[in-house]
């Protein structure tokens, strides 16, 4: 099997790391990988903020309610960045409104997420471990303030990486035939019946793993997490505050 594919199929989130430093050359390679990521219309409306300051790491750990973020050897936040295009249009005497549109935001957000996924694959192929961090969006206004994000920029996703200090078991996934569809959307008569075997696999996984052992299933998690996690319906309100809106 191709080494890259083997690495991707072995992906697991790494939350604890050794003291070994990630070299400047390795980081430079990962950043170049990010720069080569596909980008909508060639605009490259996404950027990276490499966090060095331990105080900022601590703040992001509090926002994410995940203390291990503060211990991450390397922490990176991907952002939407159409501000560059806004300024280019202004300097050329053109209307900057299209660069402030929700279309531009959507493209930049997609670009930002793709950049971090590319970094994740590259990092793992180099022997590093990673965890993608959606939790940094738990408090968007505070994150924007901490990162000093100006208008027409927006945080999208975080990633932490370093050399693994743990070897967690491979977490089961829903089988591909239940998520890959032909020509149109398809679903079973009963998801509970269809996912019963996957629930059994998840129960075994949680019972057998070395840390945080418990009795749990996927379908129970769906119910528990979606009913107890606060709904962040204000997401697009924060997007608007950062200057994005319909093109006129």
N, C-alpha and C positions, 0 to 999 in steps of 0.2 A: 504494500500500500504506500502511496505517496506520503512523505513525511509530514507535509503540511496538513493533509487530510487526517492523518493519524493524530496529529496534535489537536485539530478541531474536534474530533470525535472523543478526545480524552479531556475536554474542557471541564473544569470545575472551579468554583470560586475559591480564591485563596485570601484569607483574612489575617493570617499571621505570617510574619516574614523574619528571616534571619538578619543579622547585623551587616551582612555583606552589602557593600554599596553598589548601586547601579552606576556604571561608568558613564562619563560624559559622552564617549563615543557611542555607547549603546543607546543613550537617550537621543543623541543626534540622529541615529538611524531610525528610531521610532518616530521622531518628528518628521523626517523625510518621508517615511511611509504614510504618515497622516497627510502630508502635502500632496501625495500622489493619488489620494482617494478621489473617486468619481465625484464631480460637483455639478449641480444643476446649472445649465446654460453657461458653464465656465466661469461663473461669477466668483466662486470661492468665498461665499458668504458665511464662512465659519472660521473660528479661531480657537486657540488653546491658551489657557492660563496655567502655567506650571507653578504650583504652590511650593515655596521654599520656607516661608515664615511659619514657625511652629504655632504661633498664636492664631494664625488663620486656619491651620489644620485643626486646632482645638475647637475653633468656632464652627467649622464645618462638621466636626464630630458631634457637637451639641445639636446642630440643626438636624443632622441625619439620625440622631439618637443611636449612634453606633460608635462606641468609644474606640474601636480598632482603627477608625479613620485617622485619628490623631497619631497612631503609631506607624502609619504607612511610610515606607522609605521614599516613595514618590507618589505625588498626588497631582492630578491634572483635571481641569474643568474645561469642557468644550462649550463654546458659546456661539450663538448666532451673532453675526457681525455684518450688518448691512451699512453700518456707519461710514465705512470707507467709500462705498458707492454713493451715499448721500453727499459726502464731501466732494467727490469727483464731479458729480453732476452740478453741484453748486459752483465749483471752481470753473467749470466750463460754461456757466451761464445757462444751464438746462434745468428743467423742472425736476426736483429731487423726489417728488411724491411717489413715483413707482418703486423706489428703493425703500420706502417706508410702508409698503403695502403688506397685507396678510399673505399674499402670494410670495413675496420676497422673504417674509418670516418663515413660511412653511418650507421653502427651499433651503434656507439657511439652517433650520432646525434639523432637517433630514441630513444635510451635509455634515453637521456637527456630530450626529449620532453615528453616521457611517465612518467618520474619522476615528472615533474611539473604538469601534469594532475592528477596524483595520489595525490599530495599535494593539488591541488585545490579541489578535491572531499572531502578529509579528512578535510580540513580547513572549507569548507562550512558546513559539518556535525557537526562541533564544534561551529557553530554560527559566524564564520568569513566570511568576504567578500573578493573576489579576483578579480584581472584582470591579464590576461596573456599579456605579453609585447613582441610582435615581433618587435616593433619600436626601440628597443635597437640595432638592426642590421642596422639601417640607416647609420651608419658610423662604419664599422667593424674594420678598422685599428685603429681608435681612441679608440674604446672599448677595443680592445686587449691591447693597450698601458695602458689605465687606470687600467685595471684589472691585468696587468703584466702577461699576458698569455704567457707561453713559447712555444717552438716548440712542435707539436703533441698535442696541446689543441686548442679548438675553441669555441666561444660563440654560443649557440643554441637558447635560449629563456629565457625571464625573467618572474617573477611573483611578484606582490605586494599584500600584504594582511594586514588585520587589522579588527577591529570591525566596521561594516558599520555605516556611518552617513547619509545614503540615502536609499531610497527604490524605485529604478527605476522600471518602468513597465516592464513586461516580453515581450521581443522582439519576434515578430513572426519569425518562421523558415519556410523554404520551406518544404512542406509536405513530409513525409517519402516515400510515394509511388513514388515520383519523383527522389529520391536519392538512394533508395534501389532497386537493379536490380536482376533479376533471371538469372543465368547461363552466361549471356553475357551483353555487354554494350547496353543500350536502350536509345532512345531519341525521343521526339515528332517531328512532322512535323514543328511546330512553337513553339519556347520557349516563344515568346511574348504572343501568344494566351494562352498557357498552364499556364503561370505565371500571367495572368491578375488578377485572384482572389487574389493571393499573393501580387501583387502590390497594390491592393485596401486595403488589410490588413495593409501593410506597410504605406500607406498614412494616414490611420486612426491612427496608432501607433505614427507617427511623429507629427501629428496634435494634439493628445490628451495628449502627455507626458508633464511632468511638467517643463522640461528644454530643451533648444535648439529646440523649436517647429519650424517646417518648413513643406513645402509641398514637398514630395519626394516619390520615389518608388524604389524598388530593382533594376529593370532593368535600370532605370536612373542612379543609383549609379554605376552599372557595367560599363556603358559607361563613366561616369564622372571620376571615380577613375582610371580606367585602361588607360584612355587617358591623364590624367594629372599627374599621379604619375610617377616619373622617374623610368625607368627600371634598376634594379640593376644586370645587366648581369655579373658584375665582382665578384659575390659571390665566384665562384670556383677559381678565381684567388687568392683571399684571403686565401682560403683553402690550395692552393698549397704553398703560402708564409709561412704558418704555418707548412709546412713539409710533408703534405699528398700528395701521388701520387700513380700511378699504382705499384703494386707489381711486382718485377722482379724475 
